[in-house]
Amino acid sequence: MSNGGDLILVTGMSGSGKSVALRALEDAGYYCVDNLPPELLLSFVALERQHGARRVAIAIDVRSGTSLPLVLPQLRELNSQGVAIRALFLDANTDTLVRRFSETRRRHPLSSGAHTDQQRALVEAIEVERELLAEIRDQAHVIDSSVLRPAQLQGYVKSLLFAPPSQLTLVFESFAFKRGIPVDADYVFDVRMLPNPHYEPELKDLTGLDAPVIEYLERYPEVERMYLDIEGFLQRWLQPLAGNQRSYVTVAIGCTGGQHRSVYLVERLAAAFASKWTTLKRHRERDAG
């Protein structure tokens, strides 16, 4: 790893899919190290620099215990040395994490084992973990894995590898409110008040990617007004965000089913901003297959 080399930090909530993310990075040619003690981060990176161009991904999380507060100062030190770092934070809502731990019968790293109500103890451990990781989360790009299949999550991680690390990347994501708001969203826009193609029999099984749906939506002035309002808001505030050293901004557009209106607006917004910013598109419900 040379100055400006590619270092990815994978962190996040226990049970959120960090091992899946590491597998995706390994498939993409990264040398991956899981659960590296924070005390070894600087010396490990110094050693890797001797290997030249090798790309490295490191997973650090609450398993580090009392050493966790060392992570952010060491990342700042690496930045000052010219190391380009991308921090990915895997997250999921509490109900999803409880279900995953229950299904796998794994023990949460912060569980004490002394609580008689095991589910309550698990929820408490998850909330403590959120507090411990809050500062790291604020400095990272967040991926909400709550409703993602492993293949979906791997695809999301791999898509981020193509985004230049030195500039702001916009992630436009469509979603269905009935399946929950993505916890990785920086901005959420509700477009459920717009005309819904779902109620047109010939459009019900199509998506916002299909020409008949696009033609239907573009007949309504309120759809254009919604697009212009969102586009104008982002045009006004993205530059200040970029000046505040933000690496990623996720803009989530939600409708009832996440199939028609939100998909159409995500596609149109991504196209509008692609000439100035690095843009990525996600269609959460459509990608789920």
C-alpha positions in Angstrom: 0.0 0.0 0.0 1.5 3.3 -1.1 0.5 6.8 -0.3 -3.0 7.3 -1.6 -3.4 3.5 -1.6 -6.7 1.9 -1.2 -7.7 1.1 2.4 -11.3 0.1 3.3 -12.4 0.0 6.9 -15.4 -2.2 7.5 -17.3 -1.7 10.7 -20.8 -1.7 12.0 -23.3 -3.5 14.1 -22.9 -7.1 15.1 -25.2 -9.2 12.8 -25.4 -6.5 10.2 -23.4 -8.3 7.5 -19.8 -7.3 7.9 -18.6 -10.8 7.0 -20.7 -10.7 3.8 -19.1 -7.3 3.0 -15.6 -8.7 3.6 -16.3 -11.6 1.3 -17.4 -9.2 -1.4 -14.2 -7.2 -1.0 -12.1 -10.4 -1.0 -13.8 -11.4 -4.3 -12.8 -7.9 -5.6 -9.2 -8.6 -4.9 -8.7 -7.0 -1.5 -6.6 -8.5 1.2 -9.0 -8.7 4.1 -8.3 -8.8 7.9 -11.2 -9.4 10.3 -11.2 -8.1 13.9 -7.8 -6.3 13.8 -7.0 -4.8 17.2 -7.0 -1.0 16.8 -3.6 -0.9 18.6 -2.2 -2.6 15.5 -3.8 -0.4 12.8 -0.9 2.0 12.2 1.8 -0.6 12.3 -0.3 -2.9 10.0 -0.8 -0.2 7.4 3.0 0.7 7.6 3.8 -3.0 6.9 1.3 -3.1 4.0 2.9 -0.1 2.4 6.0 -2.2 1.9 3.9 -4.4 -0.3 3.2 -1.6 -2.7 -0.1 -1.6 -4.5 -1.9 -4.3 -2.5 -5.4 -3.2 -1.7 -6.5 -3.9 1.9 -9.8 -4.1 3.8 -9.9 -4.2 7.6 -12.8 -5.0 9.9 -12.9 -3.4 13.3 -15.9 -3.3 15.6 -17.0 -3.7 19.3 -15.1 -6.9 19.6 -12.1 -4.6 20.2 -13.5 -3.7 23.6 -11.8 -0.8 25.4 -9.5 -0.2 22.4 -12.4 1.0 20.2 -11.8 4.8 21.0 -8.4 4.5 19.3 -10.0 3.9 15.9 -10.9 7.5 14.9 -7.6 9.1 16.0 -5.7 6.5 14.1 -7.8 7.0 11.0 -7.0 10.8 11.2 -3.3 10.0 11.6 -3.4 7.8 8.5 -5.2 10.5 6.5 -2.4 12.9 7.5 0.0 10.4 6.1 -1.8 10.5 2.7 -3.6 7.2 3.0 -6.9 7.2 1.2 -9.5 5.6 3.5 -13.1 4.5 2.8 -15.1 3.7 5.9 -18.2 1.5 5.5 -20.6 1.1 8.3 -23.0 -1.9 8.1 -26.2 -1.2 10.0 -29.7 -2.8 10.5 -32.7 -2.0 12.6 -32.9 -3.5 16.0 -35.8 -5.9 15.2 -33.7 -7.4 12.3 -30.6 -7.8 14.5 -32.6 -9.5 17.2 -34.1 -11.9 14.7 -30.7 -12.7 13.1 -29.2 -13.5 16.5 -32.2 -15.6 17.5 -32.0 -17.6 14.2 -28.3 -18.2 14.4 -28.3 -18.7 18.2 -25.1 -16.6 18.3 -24.2 -14.6 21.4 -23.9 -10.8 21.0 -20.3 -9.6 21.8 -21.7 -7.3 24.6 -24.0 -9.9 26.2 -23.3 -10.5 29.8 -25.3 -13.7 30.2 -26.6 -12.6 33.6 -30.0 -11.3 32.4 -33.0 -13.7 32.9 -34.9 -12.2 29.9 -32.6 -13.0 27.0 -34.4 -11.0 24.4 -34.4 -7.9 26.6 -30.7 -8.5 27.3 -30.0 -8.7 23.5 -31.9 -5.5 22.8 -30.0 -3.7 25.6 -26.7 -5.0 24.2 -27.6 -3.7 20.7 -28.4 -0.3 22.0 -25.2 -0.1 24.0 -23.3 -1.1 20.8 -25.1 1.7 18.8 -23.8 4.3 21.4 -20.3 2.9 21.3 -20.1 3.0 17.5 -22.0 6.3 17.0 -18.9 8.5 16.3 -17.5 6.0 13.9 -20.8 5.7 12.1 -20.9 9.5 11.6 -17.6 9.3 9.7 -18.6 6.4 7.5 -20.8 5.6 4.5 -23.7 3.6 6.0 -25.3 0.6 4.3 -28.6 -0.5 5.8 -28.8 -4.3 5.4 -32.1 -4.7 7.2 -34.0 -6.1 4.2 -31.0 -7.0 1.9 -30.2 -10.5 0.8 -26.4 -11.4 1.0 -26.1 -11.1 -2.8 -27.7 -7.7 -2.7 -25.4 -6.5 0.0 -22.3 -7.8 -1.9 -23.5 -5.9 -4.9 -23.9 -2.7 -3.0 -20.4 -3.0 -1.5 -18.8 -3.7 -4.9 -20.6 -0.8 -6.5 -18.9 1.6 -4.0 -15.4 0.4 -5.1 -15.9 2.3 -8.4 -16.6 5.6 -6.7 -13.5 7.9 -6.4 -12.6 8.2 -2.7 -11.6 11.8 -2.9 -14.9 13.4 -3.9 -18.5 13.4 -2.8 -20.6 10.4 -4.1 -24.3 10.6 -4.3 -26.3 7.4 -3.7 -29.9 7.6 -4.9 -32.1 4.8 -3.4 -35.7 4.0 -4.1 -37.7 2.1 -1.4 -41.1 1.0 -0.2 -42.4 2.7 3.0 -44.3 -0.6 3.8 -40.9 -2.3 4.3 -39.4 0.5 6.4 -37.3 3.6 5.8 -33.6 2.9 5.1 -31.5 3.7 8.1 -28.6 4.7 5.9 -30.5 7.6 4.3 -29.2 11.2 4.8 -32.3 12.6 3.2 -35.7 11.0 2.8 -38.4 12.2 0.4 -41.9 10.8 0.5 -43.6 10.7 -2.9 -46.7 8.7 -2.0 -49.0 11.6 -2.8 -48.2 11.4 -6.5 -50.4 9.5 -8.9 -49.8 5.8 -8.5 -49.3 3.6 -11.6 -50.0 0.5 -9.4 -53.8 1.1 -9.9 -53.5 0.9 -13.7 -53.9 -2.8 -14.6 -51.5 -2.5 -17.6 -48.8 -0.8 -15.4 -49.1 -2.7 -12.2 -46.5 -5.3 -12.9 -44.0 -2.8 -14.6 -41.6 -0.5 -12.9 -40.4 3.1 -13.1 -37.8 1.9 -15.6 -40.4 1.0 -18.2 -41.5 3.4 -20.9 -45.3 3.1 -20.2 -44.8 4.0 -16.5 -42.5 6.9 -17.4 -45.1 8.2 -19.9 -47.9 7.8 -17.4 -46.0 9.8 -14.7 -44.9 12.5 -17.0 -48.5 13.3 -17.9 -49.0 14.8 -14.3 -47.7 18.3 -13.5 -47.3 17.4 -9.8 -44.7 14.7 -10.7 -42.6 17.3 -12.4 -43.0 19.7 -9.5 -41.9 17.1 -7.1 -38.8 16.3 -9.2 -37.9 20.0 -9.5 -38.4 20.6 -5.7 -36.0 17.7 -4.8 -33.5 18.6 -7.5 -33.5 22.2 -6.4 -33.0 21.3 -2.8 -30.0 19.0 -3.6 -28.5 21.6 -6.0 -28.6 24.1 -3.2 -27.1 22.0 -0.4 -24.7 19.4 -2.0 -21.8 21.9 -2.4 -21.9 22.8 1.3 -21.9 19.1 2.2 -19.0 18.4 -0.1 -17.1 21.3 1.6 -17.8 19.7 4.9 -15.7 16.7 3.9 -18.6 14.4 3.3 -17.7 11.4 1.2 -21.2 10.0 0.6 -24.7 11.3 0.7 -27.6 8.9 0.4 -30.9 10.3 -0.9 -33.8 7.9 -0.4 -37.0 8.3 -2.4 -40.0 6.4 -1.0 -43.4 5.4 -2.3 -45.8 2.7 -1.2 -44.4 -0.3 -3.1 -41.0 1.0 -4.1 -41.6 0.0 -7.7 -43.0 2.9 -9.8 -42.8 6.5 -8.6 -39.7 6.2 -6.4 -37.8 4.2 -9.1 -38.7 6.8 -11.8 -37.5 9.7 -9.6 -34.3 8.0 -8.6 -33.4 7.3 -12.2 -34.1 10.9 -13.3 -32.3 12.5 -10.4 -29.2 10.2 -10.8 -29.1 11.2 -14.5 -29.4 14.9 -13.6 -26.5 14.9 -11.1 -24.2 12.5 -12.9 -22.4 15.2 -14.9 -21.2 17.0 -11.7 -21.0 14.3 -9.0 -20.2 10.6 -8.8 -23.7 8.9 -8.6 -24.8 5.4 -7.7 -28.4 4.0 -8.0 -30.1 1.5 -5.8 -33.6 0.1 -6.1 -34.1 -1.7 -2.8 -37.3 -3.6 -3.6 -36.5 -4.2 -7.3 -33.0 -5.4 -6.5 -34.4 -7.8 -4.0 -35.9 -9.8 -6.8 
